Amino acid sequence: MLEILSWIIRIAHYYEYAIVIYVLMSWLPGAQQSVFGKWLQRIVSPYLNLFRIIPPIGGMIDISPIVAILALNFAISGLSHLVLIFL
């Protein structure tokens, strides 16, 4: 059980890095249209779309990735505490 929870936590951390890379790629022209960008989009977009209900600030700045990362960190923290409880 502990091994599965720690494996899930590790994957969640990698997913967080994938979100950050995807957001940084949006600042580079054509980066999201590359093969890697399209592959990353298929992985990250379903999760980010859950937070797209938040309107962009000033019509331009999308804060949904920040909220998504915070939610993911909250989930990771909760799972980490579960691991500590079982120890």
C-alpha positions as CSV (number, residue, x, y, z in Angstrom):
1,M,0.0,0.0,0.0
2,L,2.8,2.4,0.9
3,E,4.7,1.6,-2.2
4,I,1.6,2.4,-4.4
5,L,1.0,5.7,-2.6
6,S,4.6,6.8,-3.0
7,W,4.5,5.7,-6.7
8,I,1.4,7.9,-7.2
9,I,3.0,10.8,-5.5
10,R,6.1,10.5,-7.7
11,I,3.9,10.4,-10.9
12,A,2.0,13.5,-9.7
13,H,5.3,15.4,-9.3
14,Y,6.3,14.5,-12.8
15,Y,2.8,15.6,-14.0
16,E,3.4,18.9,-12.3
17,Y,6.6,19.3,-14.3
18,A,4.8,18.4,-17.5
19,I,2.3,21.2,-16.8
20,V,5.1,23.7,-16.2
21,I,6.8,22.7,-19.5
22,Y,3.5,22.9,-21.4
23,V,2.9,26.4,-20.1
24,L,6.5,27.5,-20.9
25,M,6.1,26.1,-24.4
26,S,3.1,28.3,-24.9
27,W,5.4,31.3,-24.8
28,L,7.6,30.0,-27.6
29,P,6.2,30.4,-31.2
30,G,5.4,27.0,-32.7
31,A,6.6,24.9,-29.7
32,Q,3.2,23.5,-29.0
33,Q,2.8,22.5,-32.6
34,S,5.8,20.3,-32.5
35,V,5.5,16.5,-32.1
36,F,6.6,16.8,-28.4
37,G,4.2,19.7,-27.9
38,K,1.2,17.8,-29.3
39,W,2.1,14.8,-27.2
40,L,2.3,16.9,-24.1
41,Q,-0.9,18.6,-24.9
42,R,-2.7,15.2,-25.0
43,I,-1.4,14.5,-21.6
44,V,-1.9,17.8,-19.9
45,S,-5.0,19.4,-21.5
46,P,-7.6,17.1,-20.0
47,Y,-6.5,18.1,-16.5
48,L,-6.1,21.8,-17.4
49,N,-9.5,21.9,-19.0
50,L,-11.0,21.2,-15.6
51,F,-9.7,24.7,-14.5
52,R,-10.5,26.6,-17.7
53,I,-13.8,27.9,-16.2
54,I,-11.7,30.6,-14.5
55,P,-11.8,33.6,-16.7
56,P,-8.4,35.1,-17.9
57,I,-7.2,38.2,-16.0
58,G,-7.6,41.2,-18.3
59,G,-8.8,38.8,-21.0
60,M,-5.2,37.8,-21.6
61,I,-3.5,36.1,-18.6
62,D,-4.8,32.6,-18.0
63,I,-4.3,31.6,-14.4
64,S,-5.9,28.2,-14.7
65,P,-2.4,26.4,-14.9
66,I,-1.5,28.0,-11.6
67,V,-4.7,26.9,-9.9
68,A,-4.3,23.4,-11.5
69,I,-0.7,23.1,-10.0
70,L,-1.9,24.3,-6.6
71,A,-4.7,21.7,-6.7
72,L,-2.2,19.0,-7.7
73,N,0.1,20.1,-4.8
74,F,-2.8,20.0,-2.4
75,A,-3.5,16.4,-3.5
76,I,0.1,15.4,-3.3
77,S,0.3,16.8,0.2
78,G,-2.8,14.9,1.2
79,L,-1.4,11.7,-0.1
80,S,1.9,12.3,1.6
81,H,0.1,12.7,4.9
82,L,-1.7,9.4,4.2
83,V,1.7,7.7,3.7
84,L,2.9,9.2,7.0
85,I,-0.2,8.0,8.8
86,F,0.4,4.4,7.6
87,L,4.0,4.5,8.8
